[in-house]
C-alpha cells in the first residue's frame, strides 16, 4: 500500500488532492485509504463516474489524464485517421469540470490527436451531435449528469456519435490500465493551442446544433406565436440558453425560466438532488408555472440530456408525467407526421410495451434493447437503410431521442418536440391529457411501476434460484413466456424454446396471459433485486377515471403478489 501511495503522490498533478491524500496518510485512516486504492474507478460503457477525491478509485486530474491516455491510444489504433479527425472535449458546470476537460485535451494533443474544446459549458447532446457534425473520431464529456455535487464523470462517444458499447469499453479499459503504469503524454495547454493541437470551438458550434434541429422536418412549424406557455428550469445545469433559443425561435414567446436555477452551478444549491425524477426537484418550476398559469412545467437535468414535464390540469394543479407517458406521447406525435421512409422506433426492455402497439398501428419498425441509450442508438443505426430510417427512441428514465441529429438522449430537442405537440393539440381544442386518454382508449392503458427487494450479501444468486424454480403463475395469471437474457433463450408455456437476439444480461422477463409483464434483474451496484411491473387494461365505454383506477389497482396487486413470491423463495 505504501508504494501505491507514494507513487500516487509523485504522479498527481493537483496540489489540492495531494494534500488531501497526505492528510489521510498522516491521520492513519487505513480504511479510507484502502477504499480509494484497492481498485481503479471502473471504466465501462458509460465511461467513468465517481466522487471527486484523491486516489485511483475516485475522480481526479490524474485519473482523467490516465483515462485520456488510454482512450487516445485506443482511438489511434482502432479509428482511421483519428489524429486528424480529432476528438471533441466538452464539460458541464461542476467545479472541476473545466480543469478536467483541459487536462484531457492536453493529453490528446500530446498524443497527436487534435482536441476540439468547447468554449464554455456544453449540453451533453450538443457534444454528441458534434461528433457526426465535425466528423470527429470521438467525444468526451466531463459530466456527472444529475448525480450529487460531490460527483463528476467522463462520458465517451464513438465515431458514430453514439455511446460506446462492447468490445470498445473493455478495449479502452485495458489501455487505461497500461497508461496508469507509464509516463502520461503531456503538452502544456498554451503550447498546444499555439501549435493548433487544441482548438477552442466558437459559439457557432452551439448554433450549428440549433440550426440542425430547426432544419429537421420533425420540428417544422409556422414559427408564428403560440398560445402554449411554458415554465422551464435548467436545474442549475447547462441547458437554459439553447432551450430558450429553440423555444423562442419556434414561436413560443411565453417561456418563463426559474431564475434561481438558470445558471450553471455545480453545488445545486436549491435542490436536494438535481434529478427531475426526485421528489421536490420540480417544486420551483411548478411554482413558477402556477404563478403564470403556464400550460407546461418543464425541466432538463443538469447536462440537458433528460426531460421532465408536468402538465396543467383543469383544476389548475400540475400533474407530473412519467417517462413512459412522455415517450408514447412524443412517439405518437412524430409518427403522425408524413414520412418518405419506414420509421424506426425503439425502447428498452423495462420501458412501456405501449410503444410497440403504437408503432405497429403506424406501420413503423419496432425494436427493444437492453437498458441504456447506448443500445438504443446503436440498434437503430444497425437497422437503417435507404427505406428505413430512425425516428424516435426513449427509455423510461426520462431519456428521448427525436430524429437523427443526436445519437443519444437529448432533453433539448425533446423539449421542443413536446412543446410543439402541445401547441398542435391546443389548436385542435385539446390538451396533452386528452391526447394521452385517446392513446389509452385506442391501445389500452399501460401502467408501469418499479420496486426493489434487499438481498443478503453472499447469498445464492437470485437469478440462479429463479431459474431452478421457474414460476408458472404470478398474481393468479399464467406465465405464457419467459425470456432468459442470461441464457439467451425464450421459453413458452408449451415447452417450446427459441434463441433471443440480444446481448446476454442477468435479466428474466415474464409475460402473463393477461398481457401483464414482470421483469427482474439483480442490481449491478448493490445487493438488491430490481423488479419492473407492467399491466395492460382495455377500456370500454366507461369513464376514463374508472378505468385508470382499475389499472392502478391491477398494478398494485401484481407487484404485491410478486414481491410475496420472491420473499417466500428467499425464505
Secondary structure as UniProt FT lines:
FT   HELIX           2..11
FT   HELIX           15..27
FT   HELIX           30..37
FT   TURN            45..46
FT   STRAND          47..52
FT   TURN            56..57
FT   HELIX           61..78
FT   TURN            80..81
FT   HELIX           82..85
FT   STRAND          87..91
FT   TURN            95..96
FT   HELIX           97..110
FT   TURN            111..112
FT   STRAND          115..117
FT   HELIX           124..134
FT   STRAND          138..142
FT   TURN            145..146
FT   TURN            149..150
FT   STRAND          151..157
FT   TURN            159..160
FT   TURN            166..167
FT   HELIX           168..179
FT   TURN            180..181
FT   HELIX           189..194
FT   TURN            195..196
FT   STRAND          198..200
FT   HELIX           204..215
FT   HELIX           217..219
FT   STRAND          230..233
FT   TURN            235..236
FT   HELIX           240..249
FT   TURN            250..251
FT   STRAND          255..257
FT   HELIX           259..261
FT   TURN            266..267
FT   TURN            269..270
FT   TURN            276..277
FT   TURN            279..282
FT   HELIX           283..292
FT   STRAND          296..300
FT   TURN            302..303
FT   STRAND          306..312
FT   TURN            314..315
FT   STRAND          318..320
FT   HELIX           323..335
FT   STRAND          342..348
FT   TURN            349..350
FT   HELIX           354..362
FT   STRAND          365..369
FT   HELIX           373..382
FT   STRAND          388..395
FT   TURN            396..398
FT   STRAND          399..402
FT   HELIX           411..427
FT   TURN            428..429
FT   HELIX           432..443
FT   STRAND          445..454
FT   TURN            457..458
FT   HELIX           462..468
FT   STRAND          473..474
FT   TURN            475..476
FT   STRAND          477..484
FT   TURN            485..488
FT   STRAND          489..492
FT   TURN            493..494
FT   STRAND          497..499
FT   STRAND          507..512
FT   TURN            513..514
FT   STRAND          517..522
FT   STRAND          528..537
FT   HELIX           544..570
//
